[in-house]
Amino acid sequence: MANTVIINGDNRKFTLSPELKLYALIDAGFVKTVKGNFNYEHPLYNDSPYNAPTKLKMTINKELNHLTMVITDRNGLQKVNIFKNKQLAPTVELLNYILKDLEERNIIVAVKD
């Protein structure tokens, strides 16, 4: 799988794990869409998930070979770079925790240069 993604502002690269299983997606909170793709949205918040200014959005296609990953504003319309603002360090920490969890579940893997 040659599909590699970089989150806006981050320098790490991720791709889908070759050991990806359908049940792992469901266990992690991915939701199957009408078209058969799998969507994942997780608010990146410090205090309350209902007031989260940003969220992580991921989509994996139904063939499980194409990944998109982006951090957006609350409405999910604008891309946001959480890495350039030092006040968002807790948000970056939460993102790192989520990405580590997805790696441990064999959904994504970090790409080494």
N, C-alpha and C positions, 0 to 999 in steps of 0.2 A: 504494500500500500504506500504509494508515493505522496498521498495527501498530507501536507504538513500545514499547521496553523500557528500563527503568532497572535497573542492577545495584544490589542492596541496599547502601545507604550511599554510592553514587556520585551525582554530579549530572549526568553525561553521559547522553544518550539515544541509543539506536541503533535502527535499523530495517534491514530487508533491502534489499540493493542492487537497484535496478531492472535491473541488468545481471547478476544472479545466474545462473550456469550450473551444471548438474548436475555436470559434471566438476570444477568448482572445489571443490564440497563434498567430493567423493571425494579430490581431491588434498590438501585441508586436513586430512583425517582423520575426516570425518563417516562414520558407519556407518549403513547402511540397516536399519531395523527390520522386523519381520514385517508391521507395518501399513503400511509404506511411508514412514514418517517418517524423518528423518535426525537422529541423535544425535551429539553431540560432547562428550567429557569430557577435560579436561586437568588433571592435578594441578598445583597451584601450590606449588612447593617451593623451598627455598633450597639444600639439600644433596643430598638423594636423593628421587627421585619416589616411592619406596616408603614413605617416612616423611612424605609431604606431609600437612599438617594440613587443607588445604582443596583444593577443586577447582572448576574452572569447568565448568558443565554448560549445554549449549545443545541446543535441539530446534527443527528446522524441519519444518513439515508437508509432506506429499507434494505438495501443490499449490504449494509454495515461496512461500507468501504469509503465513505466520504464524510468529513467532519467540518463543521463550522463552529467557531467559538468567538464570542464578542462580549464586552462589557458595555452595557447601555445605561441610559438614564432611567428614572423611575417608570416612564411610559414605554420604554423599550424602543424608542424611535431614533435617538441620537447615540452615537458611539461616545464613550467616555474614557479618558486616560487617567486611571487612578494612581499611576506611578509617578506623575510629575508634581503632586501635591503632598507635602510632608504630613499635613493634617489627616490624610487618608491612610496613614500607616496601619491602623487597625483594620481597615477594609482590605488592604493588601494582604495582611496576615490571615484574614478569613478566607480570601481567595486562595492563598497558598494551602490552607487546610483542606478546602474543597478539592483542589487539584490533586493533593496528596491522596485523599480518599479515593478519587476516581482512578488514580494510578494503582493503588492497592487492590482495587476491585477488577483490575485488568481491563479497564475501559479505554484509558489513554496511556501513552508512554511518552516520556520526555525524549526528544531527539538530540543526540549528541552531535556536535559539529566535527 
